[in-house]
Amino acid sequence: MLTELFLEVARRIDGAVVVRDALAGDPSILDRALGGAPDARVHVLSFGKVAFPMFDGLVDVLGSTRISGGLVVAPETRFPKDPQVPSGVTCLASDHPEPSMRSIEAARAARDRLQNLTEGDRLVVLISGGGSAALCLPAGDLSLDEKRKTVREVSRAGANINELNTVRKHLSAIKGGQLGIATRAPTLVLALSDVVGNDPGTIASGPFSPDPTTFAQAVALVEKLAPSAPARALEHLRRGSARELPETPKAGDPRLAHIDYRLLAGPERVADEARRAAVSKQLGTGVLAHNTESTVDDLARAYGERARREAGRPGLPRVFIGNGEPTIVVAGHGKGGRATHLALLMAREISGLQRVGFLAAGTDDRDGSSRASGAVVDGSTWTRAEAAGLNPGAALERSDSETPLKALGCLVRGPGTSNLLDLHLLAVGA
């Protein structure tokens, strides 16, 4: 049942569906973007994990003949075998979760296109999670390896997305509003948020948004979380902190005045759709967590206590719904991510409980280094893992949650057409 609910939520938050419904429901969004010039040439830049579904939704509303040119950039894992796009639109495969030379080539292509647009053109930008890696252009003379190593160390130390992007933006030539000031064309940005709080400056590291963070903050984060980061990366941040380098554009910067930014959906949409889906199946619902950013260990303890408490109460089957972006400190080199790790922790917490199940899954198609979105477990999962010699406790210690869950058939995978953070479902009595 939990897997069925998850897949229903994934269908409801499909990127094409969200874009199409938003624009069809409020035609004035596109009308304002075209600035009273319905015949103006429209150029499109779509990038991130949901680049192709979002682009398809735009074409459904705008029509392919209205698009004069564009660029669609998505990780290879999200790249269609035979992309169907209008003439003049280029499709580039990039990489995620870590950027590659393809990410640099894509970023240069995007910047070059935007710089060539004029005030008479119109630009529609479609942004989704994963955009930070899809478009990557290190600042100054920094190498990709230097930037990548610094960001990786900060991430593995347990930094939240805001902290991670503070560092990313100040090691980048395009993030933190810098891509936005590269074009003079009136620009409409449509975004799907994969960050708690839906801060435009954090989604894909905010390439079209003012940046409230500073070089000084980035320096403090790297010194605290990544003391062995490449020396040249730290030196770059220190030069910026000393005002030897220009800061990223801030709120009120007139160079960003031509940008109209619209958030189409964020993590809260996931919980809302899960609630609707559960009610449609005549299940009772309750809140498990809201936009959580707790550690997976703390969440597992809290969810486990909730499961034991609810399991002792009579009543109809109930589903408790949570969402958010838990943090995890990677302690090994196994396969998995925060969702599979949380699911395996929960398998231990609810071990022995009858008619209790739990699902943790990202709303994209991959969880960390796993090839799954997440996993679903019940009161028998932990003991079955031990009986099969899978040693789930050791798997947790080496950050290898995928291995035992895969062996037991517990992994779940969504269609990969959205990315609005994680869904957590605790079912009791079902």
C-alpha positions as CSV (number, residue, x, y, z in Angstrom):
1,M,0.0,0.0,0.0
2,L,2.8,2.5,0.9
3,T,4.5,2.0,-2.4
4,E,1.2,2.5,-4.2
5,L,0.7,5.8,-2.3
6,F,4.2,6.9,-3.2
7,L,3.7,6.3,-6.9
8,E,0.4,8.1,-6.9
9,V,2.0,11.1,-5.3
10,A,4.8,10.9,-8.0
11,R,2.1,11.0,-10.7
12,R,0.5,14.0,-9.2
13,I,3.7,16.1,-8.9
14,D,5.0,15.2,-12.4
15,G,7.0,18.2,-13.7
16,A,5.0,18.5,-16.9
17,V,1.7,18.3,-15.0
18,V,2.8,21.0,-12.5
19,V,4.0,23.4,-15.3
20,R,1.0,22.8,-17.5
21,D,-1.5,23.3,-14.7
22,A,0.2,26.4,-13.4
23,L,0.3,28.2,-16.8
24,A,-3.1,27.0,-18.0
25,G,-4.6,28.0,-14.7
26,D,-3.2,31.5,-14.9
27,P,-2.5,32.6,-18.5
28,S,-1.4,36.0,-17.2
29,I,1.9,34.5,-16.1
30,L,3.0,34.0,-19.7
31,D,1.2,37.2,-20.9
32,R,3.3,39.3,-18.5
33,A,6.4,37.4,-19.5
34,L,5.9,38.3,-23.2
35,G,5.5,41.9,-22.2
36,G,2.6,42.6,-24.4
37,A,4.5,41.3,-27.4
38,P,2.7,38.0,-28.3
39,D,4.9,37.6,-31.4
40,A,8.2,38.0,-29.6
41,R,10.7,35.3,-30.0
42,V,10.8,33.0,-27.0
43,H,13.9,31.3,-25.9
44,V,14.0,28.6,-23.2
45,L,16.6,27.4,-20.8
46,S,15.6,24.3,-18.8
47,F,18.0,22.6,-16.5
48,G,18.0,20.1,-13.6
49,K,16.6,16.7,-12.9
50,V,13.2,17.6,-14.2
51,A,14.4,19.6,-17.2
52,F,12.6,17.5,-19.8
53,P,9.3,17.1,-18.1
54,M,9.1,20.8,-17.3
55,F,10.0,21.7,-20.9
56,D,7.3,19.3,-22.1
57,G,4.8,21.1,-19.9
58,L,5.8,24.5,-21.3
59,V,5.5,23.3,-24.9
60,D,2.0,21.9,-24.1
61,V,0.9,25.4,-23.2
62,L,3.0,27.7,-25.4
63,G,3.2,25.5,-28.5
64,S,6.4,24.4,-30.2
65,T,6.1,27.1,-33.0
66,R,6.5,29.9,-30.4
67,I,9.9,28.7,-29.3
68,S,12.7,30.2,-31.4
69,G,15.5,28.4,-29.6
70,G,16.7,27.0,-26.4
71,L,18.8,24.7,-24.3
72,V,17.7,21.7,-22.2
73,V,20.2,20.3,-19.8
74,A,19.6,17.2,-17.7
75,P,21.7,14.5,-15.9
76,E,22.4,11.5,-18.1
77,T,20.1,9.4,-15.8
78,R,17.2,11.7,-16.7
79,F,18.0,12.1,-20.4
80,P,15.4,10.6,-22.9
81,K,16.8,8.2,-25.5
82,D,15.2,10.3,-28.3
83,P,14.3,13.8,-27.0
84,Q,11.5,15.3,-28.9
85,V,12.1,19.1,-29.0
86,P,11.3,21.9,-31.4
87,S,13.8,22.9,-34.0
88,G,16.5,25.2,-32.6
89,V,16.5,23.6,-29.2
90,T,19.7,21.9,-28.1
91,C,19.7,19.0,-25.6
92,L,22.8,18.4,-23.5
93,A,23.5,15.6,-21.1
94,S,25.2,16.6,-17.8
95,D,26.0,14.8,-14.6
96,H,24.7,14.5,-11.0
97,P,25.3,14.4,-8.1
98,E,28.7,15.6,-8.9
99,P,29.4,18.0,-11.8
100,S,31.7,16.9,-14.7
101,M,33.3,18.5,-17.7
102,R,29.9,18.0,-19.4
103,S,28.5,20.3,-16.7
104,I,31.0,22.9,-17.5
105,E,30.3,22.7,-21.2
106,A,26.6,23.0,-20.5
107,A,27.1,26.0,-18.3
108,R,29.2,27.8,-20.9
109,A,26.6,27.0,-23.6
110,A,23.9,28.5,-21.4
111,R,25.9,31.6,-20.6
112,D,26.8,32.2,-24.2
113,R,23.2,31.9,-25.3
114,L,21.9,34.2,-22.7
115,Q,24.6,36.8,-23.4
116,N,23.5,36.9,-27.1
117,L,19.9,37.7,-26.3
118,T,18.6,41.2,-26.6
119,E,16.0,43.3,-24.9
120,G,13.7,42.4,-27.7
121,D,13.9,38.7,-27.0
122,R,12.0,36.8,-24.3
123,L,13.5,34.2,-22.1
124,V,11.7,31.5,-20.1
125,V,13.9,29.6,-17.6
126,L,12.8,26.3,-16.1
127,I,14.7,25.3,-12.9
128,S,14.6,22.1,-10.9
129,G,16.7,20.4,-8.3
130,G,20.0,19.0,-9.5
131,G,20.6,22.3,-11.4
132,S,23.7,23.0,-9.3
133,A,25.5,20.0,-10.8
134,A,23.8,20.2,-14.2
135,L,25.3,23.7,-14.8
136,C,28.7,24.2,-13.2
137,L,31.3,26.8,-14.0
138,P,34.1,27.3,-11.4
139,A,35.0,30.9,-10.6
140,G,38.1,32.5,-11.8
141,D,40.9,30.0,-12.6
142,L,39.6,27.4,-10.1
143,S,39.6,23.9,-11.6
144,L,36.5,21.6,-11.6
145,D,38.4,19.2,-9.3
146,E,39.1,21.9,-6.7
147,K,35.5,23.1,-6.6
148,R,34.2,19.5,-6.6
149,K,36.5,18.4,-3.7
150,T,35.5,21.4,-1.6
151,V,31.8,20.9,-2.1
152,R,32.1,17.2,-1.5
153,E,33.9,17.6,1.8
154,V,31.3,20.1,3.0
155,S,28.5,17.8,2.0
156,R,30.0,14.7,3.7
157,A,30.4,16.6,6.9
158,G,26.6,16.9,7.2
159,A,26.0,20.5,5.9
160,N,22.4,21.4,5.1
161,I,21.5,22.6,1.6
162,N,21.7,26.3,2.6
163,E,25.2,25.8,3.9
164,L,26.2,23.7,0.9
165,N,25.0,26.3,-1.6
166,T,26.7,29.1,0.3
167,V,30.0,27.5,-0.6
168,R,28.9,26.5,-4.1
169,K,27.8,30.0,-5.1
170,H,31.0,31.6,-4.0
171,L,33.1,29.1,-6.0
172,S,31.0,29.6,-9.1
173,A,31.0,32.0,-12.0
174,I,27.2,31.6,-12.7
175,K,25.4,30.8,-9.4
176,G,24.0,33.3,-6.9
177,G,22.4,35.5,-9.5
178,Q,25.4,35.6,-11.8
179,L,23.6,33.9,-14.7
180,G,20.7,36.3,-14.4
181,I,22.9,39.4,-14.9
182,A,24.4,37.7,-18.1
183,T,21.3,38.5,-20.2
184,R,19.3,41.7,-21.0
185,A,16.2,39.8,-22.2
186,P,13.1,40.0,-20.0
187,T,13.1,36.7,-18.1
188,L,10.4,34.5,-16.6
189,V,11.8,31.9,-14.2
190,L,9.5,28.9,-13.3
191,A,11.0,26.8,-10.5
192,L,10.3,23.5,-8.7
193,S,11.8,23.7,-5.2
194,D,13.8,20.8,-3.7
195,V,14.7,22.8,-0.6
196,V,12.9,23.4,2.6
197,G,11.7,27.0,2.8
198,N,11.6,27.4,-1.0
199,D,14.3,30.1,-1.0
200,P,14.9,31.0,-4.7
201,G,18.5,31.8,-3.8
202,T,19.0,28.2,-2.7
203,I,17.1,26.3,-5.5
204,A,19.9,25.1,-7.9
205,S,22.1,27.6,-6.1
206,G,20.0,30.5,-7.3
207,P,21.6,31.4,-10.7
208,F,18.8,33.9,-11.4
209,S,18.2,35.1,-7.8
210,P,19.9,37.6,-5.5
211,D,22.2,35.9,-3.1
212,P,21.9,36.7,0.7
213,T,25.0,34.8,1.6
214,T,28.6,36.1,1.5
215,F,32.2,35.1,0.9
216,A,32.8,35.5,4.7
217,Q,30.1,32.9,5.4
218,A,31.5,30.5,2.8
219,V,35.0,30.8,4.4
220,A,33.7,30.1,7.8
221,L,31.8,27.0,6.6
222,V,34.8,25.6,4.7
223,E,37.2,26.2,7.6
224,K,34.8,24.4,10.0
225,L,33.5,21.5,7.8
226,A,36.2,21.0,5.2
227,P,39.6,21.9,6.7
228,S,41.4,19.8,4.2
229,A,39.7,21.4,1.2
230,P,42.0,22.4,-1.7
231,A,44.1,25.4,-0.8
232,R,43.3,27.4,-3.9
233,A,39.6,27.1,-3.3
234,L,40.0,28.4,0.2
235,E,42.3,31.1,-1.0
236,H,39.6,32.2,-3.5
237,L,37.0,32.5,-0.8
238,R,39.4,34.4,1.5
239,R,40.1,36.9,-1.3
240,G,36.4,37.4,-1.8
241,S,35.9,37.9,2.0
242,A,38.7,40.5,1.8
243,R,36.8,42.3,-1.0
244,E,39.4,41.6,-3.6
245,L,36.7,39.9,-5.7
246,P,33.2,41.1,-6.4
247,E,30.4,39.7,-4.3
248,T,27.4,37.9,-5.8
249,P,24.4,40.2,-6.7
250,K,22.3,41.1,-3.6
251,A,18.6,42.0,-3.2
252,G,17.7,45.2,-4.9
253,D,20.5,44.9,-7.5
254,P,19.1,46.6,-10.6
255,R,20.9,44.1,-12.8
256,L,18.3,41.5,-11.8
257,A,15.3,43.8,-12.3
258,H,14.3,42.1,-15.6
259,I,13.7,38.8,-13.9
260,D,10.2,37.6,-12.9
261,Y,10.6,34.6,-10.6
262,R,7.7,32.2,-10.0
263,L,7.8,29.2,-7.6
264,L,5.4,26.5,-9.0
265,A,5.7,23.9,-6.3
266,G,7.8,23.0,-3.3
267,P,8.2,20.2,-0.7
268,E,4.9,21.0,1.0
269,R,3.1,19.9,-2.2
270,V,4.4,16.4,-1.6
271,A,2.7,16.1,1.8
272,D,-0.5,17.7,0.5
273,E,-0.7,15.2,-2.4
274,A,0.0,12.3,-0.1
275,R,-2.8,13.4,2.2
276,R,-5.2,13.6,-0.7
277,A,-4.1,10.2,-2.1
278,A,-4.5,8.6,1.3
279,V,-8.0,10.1,1.9
280,S,-9.1,8.9,-1.6
281,K,-8.2,5.3,-0.4
282,Q,-10.3,5.9,2.8
283,L,-7.4,5.9,5.1
284,G,-7.1,8.1,8.2
285,T,-4.2,10.5,8.1
286,G,-2.0,12.4,10.5
287,V,1.2,14.5,10.5
288,L,4.4,12.7,11.0
289,A,6.8,15.6,10.3
290,H,6.7,18.9,8.3
291,N,9.6,20.0,6.2
292,T,12.0,18.2,8.5
293,E,15.7,18.9,8.3
294,S,16.6,16.7,11.3
295,T,19.3,14.0,11.2
296,V,18.2,10.6,10.0
297,D,19.2,9.2,13.4
298,D,17.0,11.7,15.3
299,L,14.1,11.1,12.9
300,A,14.3,7.4,13.3
301,R,14.1,7.6,17.0
302,A,11.2,10.0,16.9
303,Y,9.3,8.0,14.2
304,G,10.0,4.8,16.1
305,E,8.5,6.2,19.2
306,R,5.5,7.4,17.3
307,A,5.1,4.0,15.6
308,R,5.1,2.1,19.0
309,R,2.6,4.6,20.5
310,E,0.2,4.4,17.6
311,A,0.5,0.6,17.2
312,G,-1.2,0.2,20.6
313,R,-4.2,2.3,19.6
314,P,-7.3,0.7,18.1
315,G,-9.0,2.1,15.0
316,L,-9.0,2.2,11.2
317,P,-5.8,2.0,9.2
318,R,-3.9,5.3,9.4
319,V,-1.1,6.8,7.5
320,F,1.1,9.5,9.1
321,I,2.7,11.8,6.6
322,G,6.1,13.5,6.7
323,N,8.3,15.4,4.3
324,G,11.5,17.3,4.1
325,E,15.3,16.9,3.7
326,P,16.9,15.0,6.5
327,T,20.7,15.3,6.9
328,I,23.1,12.4,7.1
329,V,26.8,12.1,7.8
330,V,28.3,9.6,5.4
331,A,30.6,7.3,7.3
332,G,31.5,4.8,4.7
333,H,31.7,4.1,1.0
334,G,28.6,1.9,0.6
335,K,25.5,2.4,-1.6
336,G,22.5,4.3,-0.4
337,G,21.3,7.7,0.7
338,R,19.3,9.5,3.4
339,A,16.0,7.8,2.4
340,T,17.3,4.2,2.3
341,H,19.4,4.9,5.5
342,L,16.3,6.2,7.3
343,A,14.2,3.2,6.1
344,L,16.8,0.7,7.4
345,L,17.0,2.6,10.7
346,M,13.2,2.4,10.9
347,A,13.3,-1.3,10.2
348,R,15.2,-1.7,13.4
349,E,12.9,0.7,15.3
350,I,9.6,-1.1,14.3
351,S,11.1,-4.6,14.5
352,G,8.5,-7.0,15.9
353,L,5.5,-4.6,15.5
354,Q,2.5,-6.1,13.7
355,R,0.7,-4.2,10.9
356,V,3.2,-1.4,10.9
357,G,5.0,-0.2,7.8
358,F,7.3,2.7,6.8
359,L,8.4,4.2,3.6
360,A,11.1,6.8,3.0
361,A,11.7,7.9,-0.6
362,G,12.9,10.9,-2.6
363,T,10.5,12.3,-5.2
364,D,13.2,11.8,-7.8
365,D,14.4,8.5,-9.0
366,R,17.7,8.2,-7.1
367,D,18.6,8.4,-3.4
368,G,22.2,9.4,-2.9
369,S,24.4,6.8,-4.5
370,S,21.5,4.3,-4.6
371,R,19.7,3.4,-7.9
372,A,16.4,3.6,-6.0
373,S,14.2,6.4,-4.7
374,G,14.1,4.8,-1.3
375,A,12.6,1.8,0.5
376,V,9.6,0.4,2.3
377,V,10.0,-1.7,5.5
378,D,7.8,-3.4,8.1
379,G,8.1,-5.1,11.4
380,S,9.7,-8.2,9.9
381,T,12.4,-6.5,7.8
382,W,15.2,-6.3,10.4
383,T,14.9,-9.9,11.6
384,R,14.7,-11.2,8.0
385,A,17.9,-9.3,7.2
386,E,19.6,-10.8,10.1
387,A,18.3,-14.3,9.3
388,A,19.7,-13.9,5.8
389,G,23.1,-13.0,7.1
390,L,22.9,-9.5,5.7
391,N,24.1,-7.8,8.9
392,P,21.9,-4.7,8.7
393,G,23.7,-3.1,11.7
394,A,27.1,-3.2,10.0
395,A,25.4,-1.9,6.8
396,L,24.3,1.2,8.6
397,E,27.7,1.8,10.1
398,R,29.4,1.7,6.6
399,S,26.6,3.8,4.9
400,D,25.6,0.8,2.8
401,S,21.8,0.7,3.4
402,E,20.9,-0.2,-0.1
403,T,22.6,-3.6,0.0
404,P,20.4,-5.4,2.6
405,L,17.3,-3.6,1.4
406,K,17.8,-4.6,-2.2
407,A,18.4,-8.2,-1.2
408,L,15.1,-8.3,0.6
409,G,13.2,-6.6,-2.2
410,C,12.4,-3.5,-0.2
411,L,13.6,-0.8,-2.6
412,V,11.2,1.5,-4.4
413,R,11.7,3.7,-7.4
414,G,9.7,6.5,-8.7
415,P,9.3,7.6,-12.4
416,G,11.9,10.4,-12.1
417,T,9.7,13.1,-13.4
418,S,9.8,15.4,-10.3
419,N,12.0,16.4,-7.5
420,L,10.4,18.0,-4.4
421,L,12.4,16.4,-1.6
422,D,11.5,13.3,0.4
423,L,8.2,11.6,1.4
424,H,7.9,9.7,4.7
425,L,4.9,7.5,5.3
426,L,4.2,5.6,8.5
427,A,1.3,3.2,8.2
428,V,-0.4,1.6,11.3
429,G,-3.1,-1.0,11.2
430,A,-2.8,-1.4,7.4
